[in-house]
Amino acid sequence: MTCPRMFETVPYLGQHLHRWQIGQSTFLALPEHGARLMNWHLTLADGSVRDVIHWPELASLDNFPNVRGGNPILFPFNARTFDRGEPQFWRDPDGIRRPMPMHGIARQSRFRLDRADASGFAAILIPDASAREAYPFDYEFSVIYRFSSAGLTCEFVLKNLGTKLLPWSAGHHFYFTAPWEDDRTRADYLLTIPASRRLRQDKQGKLVTAPDLPATAALSNPDWIETLHLGLASPVATLAPAGGGRAGTISVSMGLDKQTPPPPEATFATWSASPEAPYFCIEPWMGPPNAPETKLGLHWIAPGRSESFVVQVALAS
């Protein structure tokens, strides 16, 4: 049976956001502003609404790039880059020190809407002067979302339009609603990330050993916070109710093949601002932070070539 779909624009705090309704799922986005998916929620059989991806109540969009919600796009590098111990800088392949904001340049950049239809949208980054100073290459960076009744796929495509090798190590920053049900706490959910290495980033940008975690632990375990998970035995991270059953189970997958482990430097980052925050972030990254300096998880694209990074998020059926 074909799932009913609706695609429309609706006013929101002086802007017009895009809304997709596919079955019981509704997706809200402002593609021109950071290619930002803002919210994903479900309308249940009893008419109640439950958020999958958190978005806070706002009075204005003045600080939109820094809102803790939705899925900020982390490009060209995720988290903090360092140059010789100083944060928010990096050294380009020519040895020139350049600024690099936390999580890169995409979330505060304008995008050109290339396509918007009932299946999703595609948007292309428009670098301004500060973005060109931070990342001085000739390129095209696209963010492509495809929505379904029980999930989404997001693909990054980076094309090297210049004559020099193009470095990148991008990622996502999904703010998942947690706890998912009002009468539960984080202790009622289990997070599974089968990794052989757990790391953290110190104040000088170096990667250091993090507390050990089993493959599955309660979401309330404080050792999940600010931890990087590498050497993944599976490309899938799973958040599920502790009592069993599939209702409310969310999977986050790197790539379309859910059986083959990703490259050894592929990283899930886990983070939340506090134990009381209404969200928990499960972040699929191409590699750990500070890739330009550590070279760990740093990808290079030859002139005239392109590379993609695909992530899927799905609810258990």
C-alpha positions in Angstrom: 0.0 0.0 0.0 1.3 3.4 -1.0 2.1 5.7 2.0 0.3 9.1 1.8 2.6 12.0 1.3 2.3 15.8 1.7 4.9 18.5 0.9 4.3 22.1 1.7 5.9 25.3 3.1 4.6 26.9 6.3 5.5 30.2 8.1 7.8 30.0 11.0 9.3 33.0 13.0 9.5 35.2 9.9 10.7 32.4 7.6 9.1 29.7 5.5 10.1 26.2 6.4 9.5 23.1 4.4 7.2 20.3 5.8 7.0 16.7 4.7 4.2 14.4 6.0 4.8 10.8 5.0 2.6 8.3 6.8 2.8 9.0 10.5 6.1 10.9 10.1 6.5 14.7 9.7 9.8 16.3 8.9 10.6 20.0 9.2 13.6 21.8 7.6 15.0 25.1 6.6 17.2 24.0 3.6 18.5 27.5 2.8 19.9 27.8 6.4 22.6 25.3 6.9 20.7 22.6 5.1 19.2 22.1 8.5 16.7 19.3 9.3 15.0 20.8 12.4 12.5 18.2 13.6 11.1 14.8 12.9 8.0 13.7 14.8 5.4 11.0 14.7 1.6 11.3 15.0 0.5 8.2 16.9 -2.8 6.3 16.5 -4.3 8.1 19.5 -3.5 11.5 17.9 -0.6 12.3 20.3 2.7 13.6 18.9 6.1 12.2 19.8 9.4 13.7 18.7 12.2 11.6 17.3 14.5 14.5 16.6 14.3 17.2 19.1 13.7 20.9 18.3 13.3 23.5 21.1 10.7 26.2 21.4 12.2 29.4 20.0 11.2 33.1 20.2 13.4 34.0 17.2 15.9 32.6 14.7 18.6 35.1 15.7 20.9 32.4 16.9 19.7 29.6 14.5 23.1 28.1 13.7 23.8 27.4 17.4 20.3 26.0 18.3 20.6 22.7 20.1 18.3 20.6 18.0 17.7 19.0 14.7 20.7 17.9 12.7 23.4 20.5 12.2 25.7 19.6 9.3 29.4 19.4 10.2 31.6 20.3 7.2 34.4 20.2 6.2 35.5 19.0 9.6 33.6 18.0 12.7 34.0 19.3 16.3 37.1 21.2 17.2 40.2 21.5 14.9 43.5 22.6 16.4 46.7 24.0 15.1 49.6 23.3 17.5 47.3 23.3 20.5 45.2 26.3 19.6 41.5 25.6 18.9 39.5 26.7 16.0 42.4 26.8 13.6 43.9 24.3 11.1 46.9 24.2 8.8 46.0 23.7 5.2 48.0 21.5 2.8 50.1 24.5 1.8 51.1 25.0 5.4 49.0 28.1 5.9 47.2 28.5 9.2 43.5 29.2 8.8 40.5 29.8 11.0 38.0 26.9 11.3 34.9 27.4 13.5 33.6 24.7 15.8 32.0 22.0 13.6 33.1 23.8 10.4 31.4 26.3 8.1 28.1 24.6 7.0 25.7 25.1 9.9 26.1 29.0 9.7 26.2 29.1 5.9 23.5 29.8 3.3 22.6 27.0 0.9 20.9 27.2 -2.5 17.9 24.9 -2.7 18.6 22.7 -5.7 15.5 20.5 -5.3 12.5 20.1 -3.0 9.7 17.6 -3.7 7.6 15.1 -1.9 10.6 12.8 -1.3 13.0 15.3 0.3 15.4 18.0 -0.8 18.9 18.8 -2.1 20.8 21.9 -1.2 24.2 23.3 -2.2 26.5 25.3 0.1 27.1 28.9 -1.0 30.5 29.9 0.7 30.8 33.5 1.8 34.0 35.3 2.5 34.6 33.8 5.9 33.9 30.3 4.6 36.4 30.8 1.7 39.0 32.0 4.2 38.5 28.9 6.3 38.3 26.5 3.4 40.0 28.0 0.4 39.1 25.4 -2.3 37.1 25.2 -5.4 34.3 22.7 -4.7 30.6 21.9 -4.6 29.2 20.5 -1.4 25.6 19.1 -1.5 23.3 17.8 1.2 20.6 15.5 0.0 17.8 14.3 2.2 15.3 11.5 1.4 12.4 11.0 3.8 10.2 7.9 4.4 7.4 7.0 6.8 9.9 5.4 9.2 13.2 7.0 8.5 15.5 9.2 6.5 18.7 9.0 4.4 21.1 11.9 4.2 23.9 12.0 1.7 26.8 14.4 1.6 28.4 14.8 -1.9 31.7 16.8 -2.2 33.0 17.5 -5.7 36.5 18.8 -6.2 36.2 21.4 -8.9 39.8 22.7 -8.5 43.4 21.5 -9.2 44.5 20.6 -5.7 43.7 17.7 -3.4 40.6 18.4 -1.3 40.7 17.4 2.4 37.5 16.7 4.5 36.2 14.7 7.4 32.5 15.6 7.8 29.6 14.4 10.0 26.2 14.8 11.5 25.0 16.0 14.9 21.6 14.4 15.4 19.7 15.6 18.5 17.5 12.6 19.4 14.7 13.1 21.9 15.6 11.3 25.1 13.8 10.1 27.0 11.4 9.4 24.1 8.4 8.9 26.4 7.4 11.3 29.2 7.2 8.7 31.9 10.7 7.3 31.3 14.3 8.4 32.1 17.5 7.8 30.3 18.1 4.7 32.5 15.1 3.1 30.7 17.1 3.0 27.3 20.0 1.0 26.1 22.6 2.3 23.6 24.6 -0.2 21.5 27.8 0.8 19.7 30.1 -2.1 19.1 33.5 -0.4 19.1 37.0 -1.6 19.8 38.4 1.9 20.7 36.9 4.6 22.9 38.6 8.0 22.8 38.1 11.6 23.9 39.7 14.8 22.7 41.8 16.7 25.3 42.2 20.5 25.5 45.1 20.5 23.1 43.2 18.6 20.4 45.0 15.2 21.1 43.0 12.0 21.2 43.3 10.2 24.5 41.8 7.0 25.9 38.3 7.2 27.2 36.7 5.1 29.9 35.9 1.6 28.7 32.3 0.8 27.8 30.6 -2.5 26.9 29.0 -2.7 23.5 25.6 -2.1 25.2 25.0 0.2 28.2 22.3 2.3 29.7 21.9 5.7 28.1 22.3 7.2 31.6 25.9 5.9 31.9 28.0 9.1 32.2 30.8 7.5 30.2 28.8 7.9 27.0 29.3 11.7 27.2 31.9 13.3 25.0 33.1 9.9 23.9 34.3 8.8 20.4 33.8 5.3 19.3 36.1 3.8 16.6 37.0 0.4 15.3 33.3 -0.3 14.7 32.3 -3.9 14.3 29.0 -2.7 12.8 28.1 0.5 11.0 24.9 0.7 13.1 24.3 2.3 16.5 21.0 1.4 18.1 19.0 3.1 20.8 16.3 0.9 22.3 14.0 0.6 25.3 15.6 -1.4 28.1 12.5 -3.6 28.6 12.7 -5.1 25.2 10.4 -4.8 22.2 11.0 -2.9 19.0 8.7 0.1 19.6 10.8 3.2 20.1 14.0 1.6 18.7 16.1 4.0 16.6 19.1 2.9 14.4 21.7 5.2 13.0 23.7 3.6 10.2 26.8 4.7 8.2 26.3 3.7 4.6 23.6 1.5 3.0 25.2 -1.8 3.8 24.3 -2.6 7.4 26.4 -5.8 7.6 29.9 -4.7 6.6 31.9 -2.8 9.2 32.8 0.7 8.1 36.5 1.9 7.7 38.4 1.6 11.0 38.5 5.4 11.5 34.8 5.9 11.1 33.4 7.3 14.3 30.3 7.6 16.3 30.4 10.5 18.8 28.0 10.5 21.8 27.2 13.7 23.7 24.6 15.6 25.7 24.8 18.9 27.4 23.6 17.5 30.8 21.8 14.5 32.2 18.6 16.6 32.3 18.8 17.8 28.7 15.8 16.6 26.6 18.1 15.2 23.9 21.0 12.8 23.4 23.3 13.1 20.4 24.4 10.1 18.4 26.7 11.5 15.7 28.0 9.6 12.7 31.3 11.1 11.5 33.8 10.2 8.8 36.5 10.3 11.4 37.4 11.7 14.9 37.8 15.4 15.5 40.9 17.4 14.5 41.5 15.2 11.4 43.6 17.8 9.6 46.2 17.6 12.4 46.0 14.0 13.5 45.3 12.7 9.9 43.0 10.1 11.5 39.9 9.9 9.4 41.1 12.6 7.0 39.8 11.9 3.4 41.3 13.4 0.3 39.5 13.9 -3.0 41.5 14.2 -6.2 40.8 17.0 -8.7 37.8 16.3 -10.9 36.6 13.6 -8.5 33.8 13.4 -5.9 33.1 11.5 -2.7 30.0 10.9 -0.7 29.1 10.0 2.9 25.7 8.4 3.5 23.8 8.0 6.8 20.5 6.4 7.5 18.3 6.8 10.5 15.3 4.4 10.9 12.7 3.4 13.4 12.1 -0.3 14.0 9.0 -1.5 12.3 
